[in-house]
Amino acid sequence: MPDQVTLTIDDVKVTVPAGTLVVDAAKAAGIDIPVFCSHPKLDPLGACRMCLVEFVGSRGSRLDTACTVRVAEGMAVRTNTEQVKAVREANLGFILINHPLDCPICDKGGECPLQDQTMAYGPGVSQFVEPKRHKNKRYPISDLILLDQERCILCWRCIRYLEEWEDKPQLGLFERGGETMIDTFPGQPVDAKTSGSIIDICPVGALTNRVARFRYRPWELKKTPSVCNHCPVGCNLRLDERVHALRRIVARENMAVNDEWICDKGRFVHQFVDHPERLKKPLVRDAQRGTLREATWDEALDRVVEKLGALVEANGPNTVGGIASPRVSNEAAYLFQKFFRALVGTNNVDFAGGSAVRAWPTGLSAITDIARSDLIVLVGFDPSEAAPLLAVHIKRVVLRKGAKLLIIHPRRIELAKYPGAYLPVLPGNEAALLGELAAAVQASKGVRGQEARGKQAARNPQSPGPGPQYPDVVALLAAAKSPLFIYGPDVARGERGRATVAALLNLATALGQGDKLAYIGAGANEQGVRDMGLLPDTLPGYAPVSDAAVRERLGKLWGLQPPAEAGQTCARMIGGGVKGLFVMGDNLAALPAVAEALRKLDFLVVQDLFLTETAQLADVVLPACSFAEADGTYTNLERRVQRGPQGIRAVGESKADWAILTALAEKWLAAEGRGDRSGVAPAAAPELPDWKRKKRKAKTGPAAKPWNYPTAQSVLEEIGKAVPFYATMRWEALGEGGLQWSARDLRVGVRDSGLSNTQSPTSNPRPGEFLLVSSPLFWDASLFMQYAADQVRQLIPAPFVALNPADLATAKLAEGSQMTLTSPHGSVILTLKADASVQPGTVWIPATLPGLPAETLGGGRGEPISVVVR
Amino acid sequence: MAEWEPVLLANVHRPNSEKIGTYLAHGGYQALRKALSMSPEAVVAEVKASGLRGRGGAGFPTGVKWGFLPPDAPVKYLAVNTDEGEPGTFKDRLIVERDPHAILEGVIIAAYAIGAHRAFVYIRGEFFLGVKRWIKAIADAYQHGFLGKDILGSGFDLDVSVHRGAGAYICGEETAMLESLEGKRGQPRLKPPYPAQVGLWGRPTIVQNVETLANVPHIILRGAAWYASIGTEQSKGPKIFCVSGHVNRPGNYELPLGTPLREIIEKYAGGVRYGRHIKAVIPGGVSTPMLTARQIDVPMAFETLAAAGSALGTGAVIVMDETTDMVEVARRITDFFVHESCGACVPCRLGGFRMLERLEAIARGRGRPDDLAKLESLARGISGLTFCPLGTGMCEPVLSGLALYRDEFVARLNTAAKR
């Protein structure tokens, strides 16, 4: 078959790849063929009959559907004959027989294909005077989506999306003939995690977004292309604004990232942006009453400069530090660490899940590599809950291309039902298991493998021999030509995490696929904040803080060099390592133990959207903008730097993170009395307190350069100078699709980053005890969920603990009963659930449930936690 | 032509005809022995040479269809269509109930020929006796070594199972039947790919009608040349005609293809009741266009009926005498199709019930002056434009009724106007 086929459509010659559908070929020729059921991302169906066109052949012409017929050499198609026009008119007439003409109150009105096509191809008047059929309106198919069965024209796009992309056939056609309607199965609402995609592809207003419906008219919206801020996939979406409110979020196509789908968090969880409880003014703790009161920006920032400065002066720069959120933009993360490194003079910067996690710095080679892989190894990572779009891509390659999955997880995750292998592993035993697998793979590789194993055995004398335990798994691994190895933060924390990642790297290397190892973090911009050096031991661009050459280079850029010794980790800073702390965008104090620790600080600054538990403890609270209100760039899990431009006006007096940090730095510099050109310095200079004068004397040598960042774009420009592989990342160059930095550009001490195959102890639950599994859950109680719309908030589950039914039976525990769970770190009371996906001997308490029960028990510390259930 | 000695219906009137003993006593499973001694390719060649065409309605050459199977496919299936639902058709039911082994023998030979080791019988749910008879026949065939492993020492394995339909006419359409067999909603699939390439659970599948398969043992036993000598140029072999309607002796009549319609009605079915005259005849089940009294000398064969503007369909001859109300005929048949529309595609789902509404109004004497034009425009927006032939079938009684008996519709409208 030739690769390219030439055909004629309405006398226009067009050449397209063989296998193209006629409807797509017409699009390429600039000819519009109306469709409803046909969708470029869904398999051909041929149900709506809108695209009937004439195929002219030697034996006369015949009508057929352009959406199901594939092009052939020399094919002649006519889309504008009288016959075709008549058929379109008749067909639109049929579709409109029962379609209610409630366009004036329909959410789709104004962006509705049925409206548009009726205008373009429809009959002017209806020939039907009979009453329309009545079916359900406002019919919930899930907590987030309503179905109007009267508006529905039965194109099955929603059915097909759920079947073909989600592999969740949760919608179906019911009844027959004229009574046919789309419905869910009894008692089984749609729960696919990207279910909202069906709203986007619905060609009429039959499926509506319960959070956004009736809040906009499409033509009034200001539409801003942006990226999602919920998980590291970085799905492309569009912010639809009207009258300074974010009315809705819809998906935006980016074939390299999210195709044209987004998950339900990305779509429905956005009310936090214009929530009434958003902080609108800076707050400072009133010296007399001890409570927080509103203040001006000047007062709040002056207080920060004064108090942090005093702590630095009194106890040295290493007694203050900063913890940021991995959601913040690259610009915010960069300026945050620059503030501490260049101005304060400490490397005490980190984020929760930052330095504690052994993260492979280059992320996924590319999201599109998923579609090219034949084996995906998932270690301690559950895409369905943590990054649903990845699960969609993975399911697609499994269903369409026969790829297999090797899943190593303490819980039988949703993807474990697909072909491949699922290896249950107790928390903490991942390294041992991976070590065994690596050894078995090497053993199966013959002589070369023999040597390698000899080396490994020498390094690791207690390593269990190449056991015959997993012949199927070894065969699976050995057969893979283009595997991907993906691990998540749950298995990469602490010392055990080091061993696990080393073992995984060994396994990948043994298969000759060392460059296919990917770490996928939890924060939306986790890749970006790591790139920006928001870590106590690495500088922007991953150079270790000990690298004198890089320090010197940064010193030239910043005016001052960062210190050479590594800073404190997040845990140490919270655990009393510092007296002054700046927390940007993370609600650390949601965990009571952390709140207790933060109370002991001399000075706490919190920069956030809401008066969180952490902000309530703060001495100064700085109101920040959400991702929707500020320009910023975000780097996703495949190192794609993407623009997130401002889509709505900033709420109240809140400011972008980078702008707050810039203003703070200007005041700091002014307080130091140099490097200032903004005119703030003279005002502040006369009343310099003692410590500042002393500091000025103490500090000789180069001075900090002024912070001259009028825009986020100017920050990005400096990032390009600080981080070599961001050199080409200019705002304009990023465009609407973003740019990936090349993993090959990162040579700095990463490949030999001290990972070695260390022996890892295996853990087993003692009798009567269970090992805690705290892997994430999609609908959790994270901060944005708490400030989401009511429809979304009700999806936050009541705190629970899940056990294997067999364990429940053995322990004579009843489902639904309240049990006290105790670990060395704490104790919680939870409702018991039976869940066969939970391995015997373990309890599953998802991360970030209300009240943080898993975290209270010590989950997420990187060590196995034994739990007693009473 | 000499009197035709029934071949397909040779056994049905014998006592205990459904029992395997009766079947064996009258030469049953001899064709299977012969087929198993031949190569599968030789069996396919024989069937191809016989000129056998499918009896389910479309009349596709059976041997040619078998040749479409990809030869290297590891798994192939045979699906037996016993979902006889076309109004006026009752031939398959007779064979299934009275002579199930005749079909089963054809099933085994066909499976052998195409290399299928699994055959699925899809049977209309309402055929309660037929289901029992199929199941019993299959069980007995296993007992006698005609099914299972190593059939008759040939090394050929075949398992057959029965699946009951749930009452949808559309499941008689081969791809809808496959959907239903897979446990899904019965609605047609997009073709191509045809079932012979991508069929049941994605495997190459041959779907055959019961009557078609019943022909196969006779072709094997008596040879393709004998079979090809029966019938007309393009329509070979015997055919069971189901004659119903206003005739004296309605029933199944097995006759060579090409027998004139008049002969079937007058000689075999005993002529029109009460000596009345024929007004119209539906020659091949309700989805085929009507013929008028003037056309009944047409030979009942695929090509001749096509030339007459109709189709052989399932060979279900529905005879209507001069007293028949043609508006009611159109209404009744449309009602059936609208009820059976699967609802998948727009014209059939939405156009059908609008057509029915108008027909009901006309039949009740409440028609509007522009109703006939509206009916025609509706039918033109449906016929030939639907996903599967059901929608087209739906329009035939309306279009041919309006073309042939327009005066009756007009008269009914006029009574409406007077009221």
HADDOCK unambig.tbl for C-alpha pairs under 7 A between the chains (distance, minus, plus):
assign (segid A and resid 45 and name CA) (segid B and resid 190 and name CA) 6.76 0.50 0.50
assign (segid A and resid 46 and name CA) (segid B and resid 387 and name CA) 6.70 0.50 0.50
assign (segid A and resid 47 and name CA) (segid B and resid 344 and name CA) 5.93 0.50 0.50
assign (segid A and resid 47 and name CA) (segid B and resid 345 and name CA) 4.21 0.50 0.50
assign (segid A and resid 47 and name CA) (segid B and resid 346 and name CA) 6.53 0.50 0.50
assign (segid A and resid 47 and name CA) (segid B and resid 387 and name CA) 6.47 0.50 0.50
assign (segid A and resid 48 and name CA) (segid B and resid 345 and name CA) 5.45 0.50 0.50
assign (segid A and resid 48 and name CA) (segid B and resid 346 and name CA) 5.22 0.50 0.50
assign (segid A and resid 49 and name CA) (segid B and resid 345 and name CA) 6.96 0.50 0.50
assign (segid A and resid 49 and name CA) (segid B and resid 346 and name CA) 6.60 0.50 0.50
assign (segid A and resid 87 and name CA) (segid B and resid 381 and name CA) 6.11 0.50 0.50
assign (segid A and resid 90 and name CA) (segid B and resid 381 and name CA) 5.39 0.50 0.50
assign (segid A and resid 91 and name CA) (segid B and resid 347 and name CA) 6.41 0.50 0.50
assign (segid A and resid 91 and name CA) (segid B and resid 381 and name CA) 6.76 0.50 0.50
assign (segid A and resid 94 and name CA) (segid B and resid 346 and name CA) 6.86 0.50 0.50
assign (segid A and resid 94 and name CA) (segid B and resid 347 and name CA) 6.44 0.50 0.50
assign (segid A and resid 94 and name CA) (segid B and resid 350 and name CA) 5.63 0.50 0.50
assign (segid A and resid 94 and name CA) (segid B and resid 351 and name CA) 5.94 0.50 0.50
assign (segid A and resid 95 and name CA) (segid B and resid 346 and name CA) 6.66 0.50 0.50
assign (segid A and resid 176 and name CA) (segid B and resid 341 and name CA) 6.54 0.50 0.50
assign (segid A and resid 176 and name CA) (segid B and resid 342 and name CA) 5.04 0.50 0.50
assign (segid A and resid 176 and name CA) (segid B and resid 343 and name CA) 5.23 0.50 0.50
assign (segid A and resid 177 and name CA) (segid B and resid 338 and name CA) 6.46 0.50 0.50
assign (segid A and resid 177 and name CA) (segid B and resid 339 and name CA) 6.42 0.50 0.50
assign (segid A and resid 177 and name CA) (segid B and resid 340 and name CA) 6.67 0.50 0.50
assign (segid A and resid 177 and name CA) (segid B and resid 341 and name CA) 4.51 0.50 0.50
assign (segid A and resid 177 and name CA) (segid B and resid 342 and name CA) 4.90 0.50 0.50
assign (segid A and resid 177 and name CA) (segid B and resid 343 and name CA) 3.80 0.50 0.50
assign (segid A and resid 177 and name CA) (segid B and resid 349 and name CA) 4.95 0.50 0.50
assign (segid A and resid 178 and name CA) (segid B and resid 343 and name CA) 6.12 0.50 0.50
assign (segid A and resid 178 and name CA) (segid B and resid 349 and name CA) 5.02 0.50 0.50
assign (segid A and resid 178 and name CA) (segid B and resid 350 and name CA) 5.88 0.50 0.50
assign (segid A and resid 178 and name CA) (segid B and resid 353 and name CA) 6.72 0.50 0.50
assign (segid A and resid 180 and name CA) (segid B and resid 343 and name CA) 5.60 0.50 0.50
